[in-house]
Amino acid sequence: MLYGIDDWRSMNAADMLNRSMDRTRERSGIRRVARNTDVNAFLASFGVKGKRA
């Protein structure tokens, strides 16, 4: 049987871990890569023409 805080913690554990890792990266000076990637720019960096807008 889980108590209220255990339910909350089990549902938010991944988010808490991400925040902890973000803080660790900030302290060590590692920059996090943005999650949204411009696909056309990525393809263009390899010389491939991207999709039409």
C-alpha positions in Angstrom: 0.0 0.0 0.0 1.4 3.4 -1.0 0.8 6.5 0.9 0.2 9.9 -0.7 3.8 11.0 -0.8 4.9 7.6 -2.2 2.4 7.9 -5.0 3.5 11.4 -5.8 7.2 10.4 -5.7 6.7 7.4 -7.9 4.9 9.5 -10.5 7.4 12.3 -10.4 10.7 10.4 -9.9 11.9 10.8 -13.5 11.3 14.6 -13.3 13.1 14.9 -10.0 16.0 12.9 -11.5 16.1 15.2 -14.5 16.2 18.3 -12.3 19.0 16.8 -10.2 21.0 15.9 -13.3 20.4 19.4 -14.7 21.8 21.0 -11.6 24.8 18.7 -11.6 25.5 19.6 -15.3 25.2 23.3 -14.5 27.6 23.1 -11.6 30.2 21.2 -13.8 29.7 23.6 -16.7 28.2 21.2 -19.2 25.5 22.7 -21.4 22.5 20.7 -22.2 21.5 20.3 -25.8 18.0 21.7 -26.6 15.4 19.0 -27.2 13.8 20.6 -30.2 16.0 20.2 -33.2 15.6 22.1 -36.5 15.5 19.1 -38.9 16.2 21.2 -41.9 19.3 22.7 -40.3 20.4 19.2 -39.3 20.1 17.8 -42.8 21.7 20.9 -44.3 24.8 20.3 -42.1 25.2 17.0 -43.9 24.6 18.5 -47.3 21.1 17.0 -47.7 18.3 19.3 -48.8 15.6 19.5 -46.2 11.9 19.2 -46.7 9.9 22.1 -48.1 8.2 24.4 -45.6 
